[in-house]
Amino acid sequence: MKKVKAFPCGTVANMVCGFDILGFALNEPCDEFEVEITDEPGVHIINNDDYNLPTDPEKNVSGAAMLALMDETPDVRGFIIRSTKLIKPGSGIGSSAASAAGVVVAANYLLGNRFSKLDLVRFAMFGEKVASGVKHADNIAPCIYGGVTLIRAIHPLDIVSIEAPLLHVTVVHPQIEVRTSDARQILKQQVLLKDAIKQWGNIAGLVAGLLKSDYDLIGRSLEDVIIEPVRSILIPGFDEVKKRSKDAGALGGGISGSGPSIFMLSKDAATAHAVAKEMEDVFIKIGIDYHTHVTTINQQGVKLVSE
């Protein structure tokens, strides 16, 4: 087989308190990539969307990930990538991770699955470095593994899949752009010990709540005292969205990745849709266009369809 289609979906990184270490996969939205082995040397990128992304593989997220994979596949001369981006770059729901993860998962399938999921994360992180300047894995890991993932360490890479109860996810994407690199630059490089202790408690509480299917503990732990207070100033209406969502019954939530998208977790679909209406009302009042997704956690990761 020389060609396959990959459908990598969006992801939510950080999960409020777990900056750079926690993330989960969404069932929608998803990108579409067609990956083909070719005798033409190198990585060849064809964009079938209107985002005008670079076609130079070293400057393209999916291209950089594929080049990293090719460094360990000397028997393959080249790949063709046909990209249809449906997750808007700069949305905060893992657009760059979807690009990087989608192509390496597809390429691995064409190569007879010679690489582990951990290897694929390692390759895809080169794409994230192109996007943000940092090889982080909190979007990449859930996109490839599915479900909720914990990045216990980067050196060496150590990824832990976390069992979670059924959770409904509401995501609102205000149509403004927050660049990941910019959102990182405004962060404080030092934190108070008392804030670190509180954050550690929330991370441990969130993981325990997921494993125990304890919705109340999940809700209590969705608190960030380090990153969110700084980044939320980049997102108009953030505080009101969060308050109205929790008043509507959401367990909690916060900034998705570096923003501007905001996510909320709920126990049931009816609550998730009620939360969506509250989110939308805030941005209607402000006068900012938005896209809303009401979905669930994707347990599969990247979906493949053989040609």
N, C-alpha and C positions, 0 to 999 in steps of 0.2 A: 504494500500500500504506500502511495506516494503523496496523498493529499487527505486532509481532515479539517473539519470545522470545529472551532472551539468557542464556547459561550461562557466567558468568565464574568461573574456578576460583581456588583458593588460590594463594598465592605465598610464596616464602621470600626475605626481604630480608636484606641485609648479606653473606650467604655467609661468615660468620665475620669475615673481616678487612676487608670492604668496606663499612663503616658508611655508610649513606645513599647509596651509589653502585652497589652490585651487587645483583642479584636474579634469581630465575628462577621460571618458572611451573610449577605442578603440574598433572597430569592429573586429580587428585581431591584434596579434595572441591570441589564447585562449587555456587554459588548459582543461583537461577532468578529472572529478572525478565521481566515482560511490560510492554512499553512501547508506548503508543498515543498518536498525535496526536489532540488534541481541540480543538474550538472554544471550550471553556471556558478562560478566561484563567488562566495560572499553571501551577504544578506540583502535581499532586494525587497523594498517596501512599496506597496501600492496603497494609497489612501482612498477609500471609497466614502469619504464624508467631507464635511465643510470646515474642519478645524485647522486645515493647513499645517499639519504637524510635519516635522522634518522627515525627509526620506533618507538622509545620511544615517546609517545604522548607529554610528557612534553618538549621534545627537538625538536619537529616537529611543524612547523608553523600551519598546518591544525589541528594537534592533540591538540595543546594548545587552539586554538579557539573552538574546539569541547568540550574540557573539561570545558571551561567556560560556554558553553551552557548547558552542562549536570548538572552543579551545580544548574541550575534552572529548571531541568526536572527530578525530583526524580522518576517519573513513568517509565523512560526508563533505562534499564540495560546497554545497550552498543550500539556502532556503529562500522561498518566496513567501512573503507575508502580505496578505490582502486584508486591510484593516477597515472595519466599520465601527466607529466609536459611537456608542449610544449613551455612555456615561460621560458627561461633560467634563473636560479637564478643568481642574481647579474647583470642583464641586465639593470636595471633602468627603466623598464616598468611594474613594479608592480607584479613581480613573487610571492613574499610572500603574497601580498594582494589577488591575485587570489586564492592562496591555502587556505587562511583563509576565504575569503568571499564565495568561492564556496561551501565549506563543510557546513557552517552554513546556507546558503540559502537552500541547499538541505535538510538538517536535518529539518529545519523549515517547508518545504513543507510536509515532511513525518509526521510531528507532527500536521498537519492541520493548518499551518500558525498561530500558537499561539503567535508568537513574532512579534513586529513591525520592520521595517527596522532600526530604531534607535537602538533597542535592538541588532540586528544582527551586526551592526557596532561595538557596544560595545563589543560583544563576539569576533569578528574578530580582534579587536585591541590587544587582548592577543597574537595572532599569530604574529603580527608585533613586539611586544616586544621581542619575541624569536628571530626574524630575526635581529633586529637592536638595541635592548635594550631600545627602546622608543615606547610607545603606541600612535603612530600618526595615523591619519585617512584620510590623503589626497589622498591615493590610495584606501583605503578600501571603503570610501563613494561613489566615482563614480562607483566603481566596483559593488556595491550593488544597488545604486539608478539609475545608468545610467546617461548619459549626463555630464554636468559640475556641480560641487558641491563646495560650500564654507563651510569650517569648521569655523563657527563664534566663537565657544568656545568648549573646551574639558571638562571643569568642570563648570557646567554640559554640556554634549554633546549637541551641537546645530548645525544642518546641514541644509543648505539652498540650494535647487536646483535652478540653474540659467538657464533661457532660453537662447539659443544661436542660431545664424544663421547657415546655412549650412557651414561647414568648412571641408576642405580636409586636411588630416594629413599625413605628410611624416616622418617616423622614420628610422634612420640608427643606427644599433647596431654594433659598432666595437667590434671585438671578443677579448676584453680585459676585465678584471674584476675590478670593483670599488665596494668595500664592503660599504654598507650603513653606517655601524658603523664607518668605517675609514673616509668616506666622512663627517660625522658629527663632528668627532674629530678635523678636521683641521679648522673648522669654528671659526671666532672671536666671543667671548662672549659679546662684547660690540661694538656698532656702533655709529658713529657720528650723532648728531641730524640732520644735513643737509642731510645726506644720508637717514636717517629714513623718513624725510619729503618727499624726492624725491620718495622713495619706496611707501609710502602711496598714493601719487598722482598716481603712476602707477597702483597700485592695484585697486583704485577707478575708474581710467580711463578704465582699462581692464573690470571690471564688468559692467560699464556703456556702454562700447562699445559692449559687448555681448548682453546686454538687448536691446539696440537700433539698433542692427544689423549694427553698424557703423564700417565697416572694417578698415577704416583709423585710427579711434581711437583705435581699437584693436591693429593694427600694432604699433602705437606710444607708446602704453602702455606696449608692450612686452620688457621691459627693467629691468634689475636687477643690482643694484649698490652695493649689499651687499653680496649675496651668490655666484653668477656666477663668479665674478673675482677671487675668491679663488678656487672654485671647478674646473674651466675650465682648470687649470694647470694639472689636472689628466687625461685629455682627449687629446691625440695627434691630431692635426689638427683642433681643435675646432674652433678657430678664422676664419680659412679659410673656413670651412664648413658654418659657419654663414654668412660670407660675400658673398660667391658664391650663397648661397640659396636665400638671399635677392635680389641679382643682377638678379637672375632667376625669380623673381616675388613673392617670399614668403612674407606674411605679417610680419613674424618674428617668432621667436622661441628661443630655447636654450636647456639647459640640461634637459633631462627627469628624474625627480626624482633626485637621487644622481649620475646618469650616470652609465656607459659610453654612453648610448644611447642619441641621439640628435634628437629633434623633430622640425618640422616647420609646420606652418599653412598657407594654401593657400585658395583662393576663389573658385578655380575650379580644376577639376581633371587633366587637361592638365598641369597646373602650378605645381601641386603636383608631377607629373611624371618627369617634367623637373628638379625640385628641387632634386628628387631622383638621377638623373644622375649626378648632380653636387656633391652631397654628396659622391656618389660612386667613382667618379673620384679622390676626395681628398684621400680617403683611398687606392685606387689602387696605387696612386703615393707614398704614405707613405709606402705601403707594409703591411697593416693590413687587415686581412679578415674581412668581415662585412656581416650582414643581413639587408635587407631593407624591410620596410612595407609601402605601400601606401594605406591608408584607410580613414575612416570617423569616426565621433564621434558616439559611441554606445549609443543609447537613452534607451535601455532596461535594461542593467545590466546583471546579471547572467542569462543565458538561461538554462531552465530545460527541460529534455526529460524523460517522464515516462517510466518505464520498463514494 
